[in-house]
């Protein structure tokens, strides 16, 4: 249960084998308490799901055709953060590896006077790590802006590092938006 209500996860079909720790799900949907779609996946495969092993395991997720709606509210907080449980105790030591092919992300930033909307395609997204030490890499094709290769790394003792590389990018629409939000003052 989250601070703002329960998320609902549904799948058209699934297979779970507790002996091998494998789960397969087809046409997965994640909706908020009001029934609005937050994300959907055509398929999801999970390997290494063994609650008897605790943190002594490695969980691997492979997804295909992710469609997600990412909304940042007027107060600067992403809607998804409302549904995350409060952090209690030390971070998990479970290793994880997540790979998703064919992502389509619809971003809406309501922190500006006029909500900013942007579509992003990510042919392949990869995230992996242990607890608060993780990395992410992707190539993003941002509608009307261009292609960006990005790497994001979080170190529990040093913070977040971001590396971006692009060629022939039309940055004006993005820079215009960034100039209107508090985070833009760091650029």
PyMOL commands that set and color helices and strands:
alter all, ss='L'
color gray80, all
select helices_A, chain A and resi 51-53+79-83+172-178+182-186
alter helices_A, ss='H'
color red, helices_A
select strands_A, chain A and resi 8-17+22-31+37-47+58-72+95-109+116-130+133-142+146-155+159-166
alter strands_A, ss='S'
color yellow, strands_A
deselect
rebuild
show_as cartoon
